[in-house]
Amino acid sequence: MRDTLLIALYAFLGAAATGVAGAAVLRLIRRRSLTLSLAVVAAVGVVAMLAGTMAVARAMFLSAHDLRVVTAVVAMAAVVSLVTALLLGRWVVARSRELADAARHFGDGGAFAAPAAPATAELAALSRELAATSARLAASRERERALETSRRELVAWISHDLRTPLAGLRAMSEALEDGVAADPDRYLKQMRTEVERLDAMVGDLFELSRIHAGTLPLSPARVSLYDLVGDAIAGVGPLAREHGVRLVGDRVEPVPVEVDGKEMSRVLANLLVNAIRRTPADGTVAVAAERAPDGVVLSVSDGCGGIPEEDLPRVFDTGWRGTDARTPPAGAGLGLAIVRGIVEAHRGRAAVRNIPGGCRFEVTLPPADG
């Protein structure tokens, strides 16, 4: 038993010395090729075995013949181990270079295509992560392009919508200044109307900027959708009568929600005004509020005739106003974008879909706790 312990001790000391030396070498070459590191690891294993054997041989006084036999066996093992390590290292390095080339391609704006050659489990996992990252980057680039297009359209439309009332204000103010206005009171009334339009447009832009910046202040309180809808219908009643549109709100359940009453009233007002302006005379705009499995659904249905399917994904984009036939004279394409921003700030979602004769805007809100 004592001899076995001594053999184990001498073998451990010889192998440990080799392992320490190998660790030092690996630290020195840690920035070099993986092939070299694998060769060093293989060499450490073989040399550690040889060092342990030599230590035991000297301690146990093995014969010279036995020592040569052991050394020859270890040498053959060393050759095989080093060749295998070099081959494995070259294979892994080749797969890593292929993966680096693929990553460089999608980093330059292309899509990531994983190398077809088989790879280790770690490299395969890295390929999957890079593919997922590439997909997210592609989606981000698409959103960025859509946002940039939306911004260009918004600037163009806002510039047009500002130029018209400003030109009118300038003409009327010059007429008043020169004393050539036939009816000054009518001019002043028209100027006030134009100023109110400009004020509303600037207010919408300010609201949208706060939404995009994430600084929209909310003061949630427990309210009933029945009361919110009733107030909104009363507020847009004169506009509906002016357009000859019927307002129907007989499918509104008294469902409690936790929302900012002022901002949610703006959501309802924007949806109702949008529906009234696009519904022909003698048409109907219906409001409904009911419970759903995933929350509370507030909907506004109009008689606009429907929206082209290809335009449905853009309805809530900033600046989108659809065709000229669907564009109200005072619209800047901000109302529905504000609706989505406010709803999403309440952890809800806004959607639109076509129905027979028109379209239906739906706002889904989380139910009130308790």
DAJO-V150562 format. One record per pair of residues at least 24 apart in sequence whose ideal C-beta (glycine too) atoms are under 10 Angstrom apart, sorted by sequence separation. I is the first residue (numbers start at 1). J is the second residue. D is the distance in whole Angstrom. If there is no record, write none. Layout:
BEGIN
i->I j->J d->D
i->I j->J d->D
END
This chain:
BEGIN
i->20 j->44 d->10
i->49 j->73 d->10
i->50 j->74 d->5
i->95 j->119 d->4
i->96 j->120 d->9
i->99 j->123 d->6
i->103 j->127 d->9
i->106 j->130 d->7
i->110 j->134 d->8
i->111 j->135 d->8
i->228 j->252 d->9
i->229 j->253 d->10
i->276 j->300 d->10
i->278 j->302 d->6
i->279 j->303 d->4
i->280 j->304 d->8
i->315 j->339 d->10
i->316 j->340 d->4
i->339 j->363 d->7
i->18 j->43 d->9
i->19 j->44 d->6
i->22 j->47 d->8
i->49 j->74 d->6
i->50 j->75 d->8
i->94 j->119 d->10
i->95 j->120 d->7
i->98 j->123 d->9
i->99 j->124 d->10
i->102 j->127 d->8
i->106 j->131 d->9
i->112 j->137 d->9
i->165 j->190 d->10
i->168 j->193 d->10
i->169 j->194 d->5
i->227 j->252 d->10
i->229 j->254 d->10
i->247 j->272 d->8
i->275 j->300 d->5
i->277 j->302 d->9
i->278 j->303 d->8
i->279 j->304 d->6
i->280 j->305 d->8
i->315 j->340 d->9
i->316 j->341 d->9
i->336 j->361 d->8
i->18 j->44 d->6
i->19 j->45 d->9
i->21 j->47 d->8
i->22 j->48 d->8
i->91 j->117 d->9
i->107 j->133 d->10
i->111 j->137 d->9
i->112 j->138 d->9
i->165 j->191 d->9
i->168 j->194 d->6
i->169 j->195 d->7
i->226 j->252 d->5
i->274 j->300 d->8
i->275 j->301 d->7
i->276 j->302 d->8
i->278 j->304 d->4
i->279 j->305 d->9
i->18 j->45 d->9
i->21 j->48 d->9
i->47 j->74 d->9
i->50 j->77 d->9
i->91 j->118 d->10
i->92 j->119 d->8
i->96 j->123 d->7
i->99 j->126 d->7
i->103 j->130 d->6
i->106 j->133 d->8
i->107 j->134 d->9
i->111 j->138 d->6
i->167 j->194 d->10
i->225 j->252 d->6
i->226 j->253 d->7
i->227 j->254 d->8
i->245 j->272 d->10
i->271 j->298 d->9
i->275 j->302 d->4
i->277 j->304 d->9
i->278 j->305 d->8
i->316 j->343 d->9
i->18 j->46 d->9
i->19 j->47 d->9
i->46 j->74 d->6
i->49 j->77 d->7
i->50 j->78 d->8
i->91 j->119 d->9
i->92 j->120 d->7
i->95 j->123 d->5
i->99 j->127 d->6
i->102 j->130 d->7
i->106 j->134 d->4
i->109 j->137 d->9
i->110 j->138 d->9
i->165 j->193 d->9
i->166 j->194 d->8
i->224 j->252 d->9
i->225 j->253 d->7
i->226 j->254 d->4
i->247 j->275 d->9
i->271 j->299 d->9
i->272 j->300 d->6
i->274 j->302 d->8
i->275 j->303 d->8
i->316 j->344 d->10
i->15 j->44 d->9
i->18 j->47 d->5
i->19 j->48 d->6
i->46 j->75 d->8
i->49 j->78 d->9
i->91 j->120 d->9
i->95 j->124 d->9
i->98 j->127 d->10
i->102 j->131 d->9
i->105 j->134 d->9
i->106 j->135 d->10
i->109 j->138 d->9
i->165 j->194 d->4
i->169 j->198 d->8
i->224 j->253 d->9
i->225 j->254 d->7
i->226 j->255 d->8
i->228 j->257 d->8
i->247 j->276 d->8
i->271 j->300 d->4
i->275 j->304 d->7
i->278 j->307 d->9
i->15 j->45 d->9
i->17 j->47 d->10
i->18 j->48 d->4
i->21 j->51 d->9
i->46 j->76 d->10
i->92 j->122 d->10
i->96 j->126 d->9
i->103 j->133 d->9
i->107 j->137 d->9
i->164 j->194 d->9
i->165 j->195 d->8
i->224 j->254 d->5
i->225 j->255 d->5
i->226 j->256 d->9
i->231 j->261 d->9
i->235 j->265 d->8
i->239 j->269 d->10
i->245 j->275 d->8
i->268 j->298 d->8
i->270 j->300 d->10
i->272 j->302 d->9
i->274 j->304 d->9
i->17 j->48 d->8
i->18 j->49 d->9
i->46 j->77 d->6
i->47 j->78 d->8
i->92 j->123 d->8
i->99 j->130 d->8
i->103 j->134 d->9
i->106 j->137 d->7
i->165 j->196 d->10
i->224 j->255 d->7
i->225 j->256 d->8
i->228 j->259 d->8
i->245 j->276 d->5
i->267 j->298 d->8
i->271 j->302 d->9
i->15 j->47 d->9
i->16 j->48 d->8
i->18 j->50 d->8
i->19 j->51 d->9
i->45 j->77 d->9
i->46 j->78 d->4
i->49 j->81 d->10
i->88 j->120 d->10
i->95 j->127 d->10
i->102 j->134 d->9
i->106 j->138 d->8
i->109 j->141 d->8
i->165 j->197 d->6
i->166 j->198 d->8
i->223 j->255 d->10
i->224 j->256 d->6
i->225 j->257 d->6
i->232 j->264 d->9
i->236 j->268 d->9
i->240 j->272 d->8
i->244 j->276 d->10
i->245 j->277 d->9
i->257 j->289 d->9
i->268 j->300 d->8
i->14 j->47 d->9
i->15 j->48 d->4
i->18 j->51 d->5
i->45 j->78 d->9
i->46 j->79 d->9
i->164 j->197 d->9
i->165 j->198 d->6
i->223 j->256 d->7
i->224 j->257 d->8
i->228 j->261 d->7
i->232 j->265 d->6
i->235 j->268 d->9
i->236 j->269 d->6
i->239 j->272 d->8
i->240 j->273 d->9
i->243 j->276 d->6
i->245 j->278 d->10
i->246 j->279 d->9
i->267 j->300 d->10
i->14 j->48 d->7
i->15 j->49 d->7
i->17 j->51 d->6
i->18 j->52 d->8
i->46 j->80 d->9
i->222 j->256 d->6
i->223 j->257 d->6
i->225 j->259 d->9
i->227 j->261 d->9
i->231 j->265 d->6
i->232 j->266 d->9
i->235 j->269 d->6
i->239 j->273 d->6
i->242 j->276 d->9
i->243 j->277 d->7
i->245 j->279 d->5
i->255 j->289 d->6
i->264 j->298 d->9
i->316 j->350 d->6
i->14 j->49 d->9
i->15 j->50 d->9
i->16 j->51 d->9
i->17 j->52 d->9
i->42 j->77 d->10
i->43 j->78 d->7
i->46 j->81 d->5
i->162 j->197 d->10
i->222 j->257 d->8
i->223 j->258 d->8
i->232 j->267 d->9
i->233 j->268 d->8
i->236 j->271 d->10
i->237 j->272 d->10
i->240 j->275 d->9
i->241 j->276 d->10
i->243 j->278 d->10
i->244 j->279 d->9
i->245 j->280 d->8
i->251 j->286 d->7
i->252 j->287 d->6
i->253 j->288 d->9
i->254 j->289 d->9
i->255 j->290 d->7
i->315 j->350 d->9
i->316 j->351 d->9
i->12 j->48 d->10
i->14 j->50 d->8
i->15 j->51 d->6
i->16 j->52 d->9
i->42 j->78 d->8
i->45 j->81 d->7
i->46 j->82 d->8
i->161 j->197 d->8
i->162 j->198 d->7
i->165 j->201 d->9
i->221 j->257 d->10
i->222 j->258 d->6
i->223 j->259 d->6
i->228 j->264 d->6
i->229 j->265 d->10
i->232 j->268 d->4
i->233 j->269 d->10
i->236 j->272 d->5
i->240 j->276 d->5
i->243 j->279 d->7
i->244 j->280 d->8
i->245 j->281 d->7
i->246 j->282 d->8
i->248 j->284 d->6
i->249 j->285 d->9
i->250 j->286 d->8
i->251 j->287 d->8
i->252 j->288 d->6
i->253 j->289 d->6
i->255 j->291 d->6
i->315 j->351 d->9
i->316 j->352 d->7
i->11 j->48 d->9
i->14 j->51 d->4
i->15 j->52 d->4
i->44 j->81 d->10
i->161 j->198 d->9
i->220 j->257 d->9
i->221 j->258 d->7
i->222 j->259 d->9
i->223 j->260 d->9
i->228 j->265 d->6
i->231 j->268 d->8
i->232 j->269 d->6
i->235 j->272 d->8
i->236 j->273 d->6
i->239 j->276 d->6
i->243 j->280 d->9
i->244 j->281 d->4
i->245 j->282 d->8
i->246 j->283 d->7
i->247 j->284 d->8
i->248 j->285 d->7
i->249 j->286 d->7
i->250 j->287 d->9
i->251 j->288 d->4
i->252 j->289 d->5
i->253 j->290 d->5
i->255 j->292 d->10
i->259 j->296 d->10
i->315 j->352 d->5
i->11 j->49 d->9
i->13 j->51 d->9
i->14 j->52 d->4
i->15 j->53 d->9
i->17 j->55 d->9
i->42 j->80 d->9
i->43 j->81 d->7
i->220 j->258 d->5
i->221 j->259 d->7
i->223 j->261 d->5
i->231 j->269 d->9
i->232 j->270 d->10
i->235 j->273 d->9
i->239 j->277 d->8
i->243 j->281 d->6
i->244 j->282 d->6
i->245 j->283 d->5
i->246 j->284 d->5
i->247 j->285 d->6
i->248 j->286 d->4
i->249 j->287 d->4
i->250 j->288 d->9
i->251 j->289 d->7
i->252 j->290 d->8
i->253 j->291 d->7
i->257 j->295 d->9
i->13 j->52 d->8
i->14 j->53 d->8
i->42 j->81 d->4
i->43 j->82 d->6
i->46 j->85 d->10
i->162 j->201 d->7
i->220 j->259 d->6
i->221 j->260 d->7
i->222 j->261 d->10
i->225 j->264 d->9
i->228 j->267 d->9
i->229 j->268 d->7
i->232 j->271 d->8
i->233 j->272 d->7
i->236 j->275 d->9
i->237 j->276 d->10
i->240 j->279 d->9
i->243 j->282 d->10
i->244 j->283 d->8
i->245 j->284 d->7
i->246 j->285 d->7
i->247 j->286 d->8
i->248 j->287 d->7
i->249 j->288 d->8
i->251 j->290 d->7
i->257 j->296 d->6
i->312 j->351 d->9
i->313 j->352 d->9
i->11 j->51 d->9
i->12 j->52 d->7
i->14 j->54 d->6
i->15 j->55 d->9
i->41 j->81 d->9
i->42 j->82 d->5
i->45 j->85 d->9
i->161 j->201 d->7
i->162 j->202 d->9
i->219 j->259 d->10
i->220 j->260 d->6
i->221 j->261 d->6
i->228 j->268 d->6
i->232 j->272 d->6
i->236 j->276 d->6
i->243 j->283 d->9
i->245 j->285 d->6
i->246 j->286 d->9
i->247 j->287 d->7
i->248 j->288 d->9
i->249 j->289 d->9
i->255 j->295 d->10
i->256 j->296 d->9
i->312 j->352 d->6
i->10 j->51 d->10
i->11 j->52 d->4
i->14 j->55 d->4
i->42 j->83 d->9
i->218 j->259 d->8
i->219 j->260 d->5
i->220 j->261 d->9
i->221 j->262 d->10
i->223 j->264 d->8
i->232 j->273 d->10
i->255 j->296 d->5
i->257 j->298 d->9
i->274 j->315 d->10
i->311 j->352 d->10
i->312 j->353 d->7
i->10 j->52 d->7
i->11 j->53 d->7
i->13 j->55 d->6
i->14 j->56 d->8
i->39 j->81 d->9
i->40 j->82 d->10
i->42 j->84 d->7
i->43 j->85 d->8
i->218 j->260 d->4
i->219 j->261 d->8
i->223 j->265 d->10
i->243 j->285 d->10
i->255 j->297 d->9
i->312 j->354 d->7
i->10 j->53 d->10
i->11 j->54 d->10
i->12 j->55 d->9
i->13 j->56 d->10
i->14 j->57 d->10
i->38 j->81 d->10
i->39 j->82 d->6
i->42 j->85 d->4
i->158 j->201 d->7
i->217 j->260 d->8
i->219 j->262 d->8
i->220 j->263 d->10
i->225 j->268 d->9
i->229 j->272 d->9
i->240 j->283 d->10
i->253 j->296 d->9
i->255 j->298 d->9
i->8 j->52 d->9
i->10 j->54 d->9
i->11 j->55 d->6
i->14 j->58 d->10
i->38 j->82 d->9
i->39 j->83 d->9
i->41 j->85 d->7
i->42 j->86 d->8
i->158 j->202 d->10
i->216 j->260 d->9
i->218 j->262 d->9
i->219 j->263 d->9
i->220 j->264 d->10
i->240 j->284 d->10
i->278 j->322 d->9
i->309 j->353 d->10
i->315 j->359 d->8
i->7 j->52 d->9
i->10 j->55 d->4
i->11 j->56 d->5
i->14 j->59 d->10
i->39 j->84 d->10
i->40 j->85 d->8
i->217 j->262 d->10
i->218 j->263 d->7
i->240 j->285 d->7
i->298 j->343 d->9
i->307 j->352 d->7
i->309 j->354 d->8
i->316 j->361 d->9
i->9 j->55 d->9
i->10 j->56 d->5
i->13 j->59 d->10
i->38 j->84 d->9
i->39 j->85 d->5
i->42 j->88 d->9
i->158 j->204 d->10
i->217 j->263 d->9
i->218 j->264 d->10
i->252 j->298 d->9
i->307 j->353 d->9
i->308 j->354 d->9
i->315 j->361 d->8
i->9 j->56 d->9
i->10 j->57 d->9
i->38 j->85 d->4
i->39 j->86 d->6
i->42 j->89 d->9
i->158 j->205 d->8
i->216 j->263 d->7
i->278 j->325 d->9
i->306 j->353 d->10
i->307 j->354 d->6
i->312 j->359 d->8
i->7 j->55 d->9
i->8 j->56 d->9
i->10 j->58 d->8
i->11 j->59 d->9
i->37 j->85 d->9
i->38 j->86 d->7
i->41 j->89 d->10
i->251 j->299 d->9
i->278 j->326 d->6
i->306 j->354 d->5
i->7 j->56 d->5
i->10 j->59 d->5
i->36 j->85 d->10
i->38 j->87 d->9
i->39 j->88 d->10
i->236 j->285 d->9
i->277 j->326 d->9
i->278 j->327 d->10
i->305 j->354 d->9
i->306 j->355 d->8
i->6 j->56 d->9
i->9 j->59 d->9
i->10 j->60 d->8
i->35 j->85 d->8
i->36 j->86 d->9
i->38 j->88 d->6
i->39 j->89 d->7
i->277 j->327 d->9
i->278 j->328 d->8
i->298 j->348 d->9
i->304 j->354 d->9
i->306 j->356 d->9
i->35 j->86 d->6
i->38 j->89 d->4
i->154 j->205 d->9
i->249 j->300 d->10
i->277 j->328 d->5
i->297 j->348 d->10
i->306 j->357 d->7
i->307 j->358 d->9
i->7 j->59 d->8
i->35 j->87 d->9
i->37 j->89 d->8
i->38 j->90 d->9
i->211 j->263 d->10
i->233 j->285 d->9
i->274 j->326 d->10
i->276 j->328 d->10
i->277 j->329 d->9
i->295 j->347 d->9
i->296 j->348 d->9
i->298 j->350 d->10
i->299 j->351 d->10
i->300 j->352 d->10
i->303 j->355 d->10
i->305 j->357 d->7
i->306 j->358 d->6
i->307 j->359 d->5
i->6 j->59 d->7
i->7 j->60 d->7
i->35 j->88 d->8
i->36 j->89 d->7
i->248 j->301 d->9
i->277 j->330 d->9
i->295 j->348 d->7
i->299 j->352 d->10
i->302 j->355 d->9
i->303 j->356 d->10
i->304 j->357 d->8
i->305 j->358 d->6
i->306 j->359 d->6
i->6 j->60 d->8
i->34 j->88 d->9
i->35 j->89 d->3
i->38 j->92 d->8
i->154 j->208 d->9
i->233 j->287 d->7
i->274 j->328 d->8
i->277 j->331 d->8
i->295 j->349 d->9
i->297 j->351 d->10
i->299 j->353 d->10
i->301 j->355 d->6
i->303 j->357 d->5
i->304 j->358 d->5
i->305 j->359 d->8
i->34 j->89 d->5
i->35 j->90 d->6
i->38 j->93 d->9
i->232 j->287 d->8
i->273 j->328 d->9
i->294 j->349 d->9
i->302 j->357 d->9
i->303 j->358 d->4
i->304 j->359 d->6
i->3 j->59 d->10
i->33 j->89 d->7
i->34 j->90 d->9
i->35 j->91 d->9
i->207 j->263 d->9
i->299 j->355 d->10
i->301 j->357 d->9
i->302 j->358 d->5
i->303 j->359 d->9
i->3 j->60 d->8
i->33 j->90 d->9
i->35 j->92 d->8
i->36 j->93 d->10
i->230 j->287 d->10
i->245 j->302 d->9
i->246 j->303 d->10
i->274 j->331 d->8
i->301 j->358 d->6
i->302 j->359 d->6
i->34 j->92 d->6
i->35 j->93 d->6
i->229 j->287 d->5
i->245 j->303 d->8
i->273 j->331 d->9
i->277 j->335 d->10
i->301 j->359 d->7
i->302 j->360 d->8
i->34 j->93 d->6
i->35 j->94 d->10
i->207 j->266 d->8
i->229 j->288 d->9
i->300 j->359 d->9
i->301 j->360 d->5
i->302 j->361 d->8
i->33 j->93 d->6
i->229 j->289 d->6
i->300 j->360 d->7
i->301 j->361 d->8
i->228 j->289 d->8
i->274 j->335 d->6
i->299 j->360 d->6
i->300 j->361 d->5
i->301 j->362 d->9
i->34 j->96 d->7
i->204 j->266 d->10
i->225 j->287 d->10
i->273 j->335 d->7
i->274 j->336 d->7
i->299 j->361 d->7
i->300 j->362 d->8
i->225 j->288 d->10
i->226 j->289 d->7
i->298 j->361 d->9
i->299 j->362 d->5
i->300 j->363 d->8
i->225 j->289 d->4
i->270 j->334 d->9
i->271 j->335 d->8
i->298 j->362 d->7
i->299 j->363 d->7
i->147 j->212 d->10
i->224 j->289 d->9
i->225 j->290 d->9
i->270 j->335 d->4
i->271 j->336 d->8
i->274 j->339 d->8
i->297 j->362 d->6
i->298 j->363 d->5
i->299 j->364 d->9
i->204 j->270 d->9
i->269 j->335 d->9
i->270 j->336 d->7
i->297 j->363 d->7
i->298 j->364 d->8
i->270 j->337 d->10
i->296 j->363 d->9
i->297 j->364 d->5
i->298 j->365 d->7
i->232 j->300 d->9
i->267 j->335 d->10
i->270 j->338 d->6
i->271 j->339 d->6
i->295 j->363 d->10
i->296 j->364 d->7
i->297 j->365 d->8
i->229 j->298 d->8
i->266 j->335 d->9
i->267 j->336 d->10
i->270 j->339 d->5
i->295 j->364 d->5
i->296 j->365 d->5
i->228 j->298 d->8
i->269 j->339 d->10
i->292 j->362 d->9
i->294 j->364 d->7
i->295 j->365 d->6
i->296 j->366 d->8
i->225 j->296 d->7
i->229 j->300 d->10
i->267 j->338 d->8
i->268 j->339 d->9
i->295 j->366 d->5
i->296 j->367 d->5
i->225 j->297 d->10
i->266 j->338 d->7
i->267 j->339 d->5
i->270 j->342 d->9
i->286 j->358 d->9
i->288 j->360 d->9
i->292 j->364 d->7
i->294 j->366 d->9
i->295 j->367 d->6
i->296 j->368 d->8
i->225 j->298 d->6
i->266 j->339 d->8
i->267 j->340 d->9
i->284 j->357 d->9
i->285 j->358 d->9
i->292 j->365 d->10
i->294 j->367 d->9
i->267 j->341 d->10
i->283 j->357 d->8
i->284 j->358 d->9
i->286 j->360 d->9
i->288 j->362 d->9
i->289 j->363 d->9
i->263 j->338 d->9
i->267 j->342 d->5
i->283 j->358 d->8
i->292 j->367 d->9
i->266 j->342 d->7
i->267 j->343 d->6
i->289 j->365 d->10
i->291 j->367 d->7
i->263 j->341 d->10
i->264 j->342 d->7
i->279 j->357 d->10
i->280 j->358 d->10
i->263 j->342 d->5
i->264 j->343 d->9
i->267 j->346 d->9
i->271 j->350 d->9
i->279 j->358 d->7
i->262 j->342 d->10
i->263 j->343 d->9
i->278 j->358 d->8
i->267 j->348 d->9
i->271 j->352 d->10
i->278 j->359 d->9
i->260 j->342 d->8
i->263 j->345 d->8
i->264 j->346 d->7
i->259 j->342 d->9
i->263 j->346 d->8
i->267 j->350 d->8
i->275 j->358 d->8
i->259 j->343 d->9
i->264 j->348 d->10
i->275 j->359 d->9
i->260 j->345 d->8
i->275 j->360 d->10
i->259 j->345 d->10
i->260 j->346 d->7
i->275 j->361 d->7
i->259 j->346 d->6
i->274 j->361 d->8
i->258 j->346 d->8
i->257 j->346 d->8
i->258 j->347 d->10
i->259 j->348 d->9
i->272 j->361 d->10
i->271 j->361 d->5
i->257 j->348 d->9
i->270 j->361 d->10
i->271 j->362 d->10
i->271 j->363 d->8
i->267 j->361 d->10
i->268 j->363 d->9
i->267 j->363 d->6
i->267 j->365 d->10
i->264 j->363 d->9
i->264 j->365 d->8
i->212 j->318 d->8
i->259 j->365 d->7
i->211 j->318 d->10
i->258 j->365 d->8
i->259 j->366 d->9
i->257 j->365 d->5
i->258 j->366 d->7
i->257 j->366 d->8
i->258 j->367 d->8
i->259 j->368 d->9
i->208 j->318 d->7
i->255 j->365 d->9
i->257 j->367 d->7
i->258 j->368 d->5
i->208 j->319 d->10
i->256 j->367 d->8
i->257 j->368 d->5
i->258 j->369 d->7
i->255 j->367 d->7
i->256 j->368 d->4
i->258 j->370 d->10
i->205 j->318 d->10
i->255 j->368 d->8
i->256 j->369 d->9
i->256 j->370 d->9
i->216 j->338 d->10
i->208 j->332 d->10
i->218 j->342 d->9
i->212 j->337 d->9
i->216 j->341 d->7
i->208 j->334 d->6
i->211 j->337 d->8
i->216 j->342 d->7
i->220 j->346 d->8
i->204 j->331 d->10
i->205 j->332 d->8
i->207 j->334 d->8
i->208 j->335 d->10
i->211 j->338 d->7
i->214 j->341 d->10
i->218 j->345 d->6
i->204 j->332 d->7
i->210 j->338 d->10
i->216 j->344 d->10
i->217 j->345 d->10
i->218 j->346 d->7
i->201 j->330 d->8
i->204 j->333 d->10
i->205 j->334 d->7
i->208 j->337 d->6
i->211 j->340 d->9
i->212 j->341 d->7
i->216 j->345 d->5
i->200 j->330 d->8
i->201 j->331 d->9
i->204 j->334 d->4
i->207 j->337 d->10
i->208 j->338 d->6
i->211 j->341 d->3
i->216 j->346 d->10
i->201 j->332 d->5
i->203 j->334 d->10
i->204 j->335 d->7
i->207 j->338 d->6
i->210 j->341 d->9
i->211 j->342 d->7
i->214 j->345 d->8
i->197 j->329 d->9
i->200 j->332 d->9
i->197 j->330 d->5
i->201 j->334 d->8
i->204 j->337 d->9
i->205 j->338 d->10
i->208 j->341 d->7
i->211 j->344 d->8
i->196 j->330 d->10
i->200 j->334 d->10
i->204 j->338 d->6
i->207 j->341 d->8
i->211 j->345 d->7
i->197 j->332 d->10
i->203 j->338 d->10
i->207 j->342 d->8
i->210 j->345 d->10
i->193 j->330 d->10
i->225 j->365 d->8
i->224 j->368 d->9
i->223 j->368 d->9
i->222 j->368 d->5
i->221 j->368 d->10
i->222 j->369 d->9
i->220 j->368 d->9
i->222 j->370 d->9
i->153 j->314 d->10
i->158 j->319 d->8
i->157 j->319 d->6
i->154 j->317 d->9
i->156 j->319 d->8
i->157 j->320 d->9
i->150 j->314 d->8
i->153 j->317 d->9
i->154 j->318 d->5
i->155 j->319 d->8
i->157 j->321 d->7
i->149 j->314 d->10
i->153 j->318 d->8
i->154 j->319 d->3
i->164 j->329 d->9
i->165 j->330 d->9
i->153 j->319 d->4
i->154 j->320 d->9
i->164 j->330 d->10
i->146 j->313 d->9
i->150 j->317 d->5
i->151 j->318 d->7
i->152 j->319 d->8
i->153 j->320 d->7
i->154 j->321 d->10
i->146 j->314 d->8
i->149 j->317 d->9
i->150 j->318 d->5
i->151 j->319 d->7
i->153 j->321 d->9
i->161 j->329 d->9
i->150 j->319 d->5
i->161 j->330 d->8
i->147 j->317 d->9
i->149 j->319 d->9
i->150 j->320 d->7
i->157 j->327 d->9
i->161 j->331 d->8
i->162 j->332 d->9
i->146 j->317 d->7
i->147 j->318 d->8
i->161 j->332 d->5
i->160 j->332 d->9
i->161 j->333 d->9
i->157 j->331 d->9
i->158 j->332 d->6
i->157 j->332 d->6
i->158 j->333 d->9
i->157 j->333 d->6
i->158 j->334 d->9
i->157 j->334 d->9
i->154 j->332 d->8
i->154 j->333 d->7
i->153 j->333 d->8
i->154 j->334 d->8
i->150 j->333 d->9
i->154 j->337 d->9
i->150 j->337 d->9
END
